[in-house]
Amino acid sequence: MRVKMVVAYDGTNYSGWQIQPNGVTIEQKLNEALQALLGEDIRVTGASRTDAGVHSLGNVCIFDTDTRMPAEKISYALNQRLPEDIVVQDSCEVPDTFHPRFSRSRKTYEYRILNRRFRMPTRRLDTYFYHYPLDVEKMQEAADYLVGEHDFKSFCAVNAQSKTSVRTIYACTVTKEADIITIRVTGNGFLYNMVRIIAGTLIKVGAGEFAPQEMQTILDACDRSVAGPTAPAHGLTMIGLEYE
Amino acid sequence: MRVKMVVAYDGTNYSGWQIQPNGVTIEQKLNEALQALLGEDIRVTGASRTDAGVHSLGNVCIFDTDTRMPAEKISYALNQRLPEDIVVQDSCEVPDTFHPRFSRSRKTYEYRILNRRFRMPTRRLDTYFYHYPLDVEKMQEAADYLVGEHDFKSFCAVNAQSKTSVRTIYACTVTKEADIITIRVTGNGFLYNMVRIIAGTLIKVGAGEFAPQEMQTILDACDRSVAGPTAPAHGLTMIGLEYE
């Protein structure tokens, strides 16, 4: 049977999702725990191969297994074998045709900025500290330009390998609660580093270095060098995916 | 001159505030950093000697120094010498008569409970995970009994050494946002483990083990054994102090 799992993790201590020769990854930890639990050579396939330091409340992965354990019980049993910074939130059986990356979905990410005079130790792992005051209204005005179907080439890492850089953003909101500014973006897919470059560009808008309407110029340019910098990984959290 | 500092920390990796023979403490880290910065044998005096694992957004401490460095600059300079889980939020000169424990103040603490089916890795450091659903309205109803001047002996660790166990609670609210229940309590002072015992007792109310009106019986008993358990330290955050 094919099992789908929803996985939350604190990415601080991992070299990202995808298995790699150097560094411990989420994918590796899940494979090892599943192999120990089920006694099979299991390889999970993830929806979003998050970068080193990026967090997730609900990444999705699948794997195929011959186990007789009910799919719903796997989450509970697996969590006993996982470190405390990786927790499976749900497990269920899905049709063999379901693939977490090729099935159509809406993905949501949040980029959090701690915008205050001094760092706040209790939020240092999941917010990016930015000292200078940011204008949230201007950031929202700029974010509005991103909504819709666009070529996001300006917001894609130069070394990325995607067939097309056209994506659809359904919503992009910038809100502030206490000292934390949250950029929340939902789309049908994201290019490599896209949310972090959006965040880095919106920070420049908030700081007054770009005018909000310059977002249109940046989009039109289809040139990575005109957008803002790639904001640091630890401010980014993958919130989840909804499949059609 | 006497300098007052406001200090925030993630208590996860410390054996609490107060210097002790075994284990690294916040007080020790501050003394060491101040001694390195100012070249004097500095000993800070803290307002709240928080326990191991307890966090703070704004604990207060003082120290006396002969430095010519302006008091307001000390926070910036000191943060360069402190680990990333301790951050001074403010420093200013105060009269020699000011003492952080003996001056009258209002203290606010928050106890946070992550109330959902599975643990959430990104909030594991500053929330206490509780799996069974809790009734927030009943918890608020119970919390209302605590407001006012009472003898809180039932909510004090048995080995505590206080002259009196009478304290005044100005406000005690229980709110829920997404999966996190926050117990916020403001008072003129707290007995040893008092907020954690209040939290442990309110959790029992929320789970249906105590009726809300039993809070009155528990208060009247003046007996630690009738209240709920001491909730774990890592759910507790000292929010701050306001001096009169």
Interface residues (C-beta under 8 A of the other chain):
Chain A: A8 Y9 D10 H55 L57 S75 N79 E84 D85 I86 V87 V88 Q89 D90 R117 F118 R119 M120 P121 T122 R124 L125 D126 T237
Chain B: A8 Y9 D10 H55 L57 S75 N79 E84 D85 I86 V87 V88 Q89 D90 R117 F118 R119 M120 P121 T122 R124 L125 D126 T237
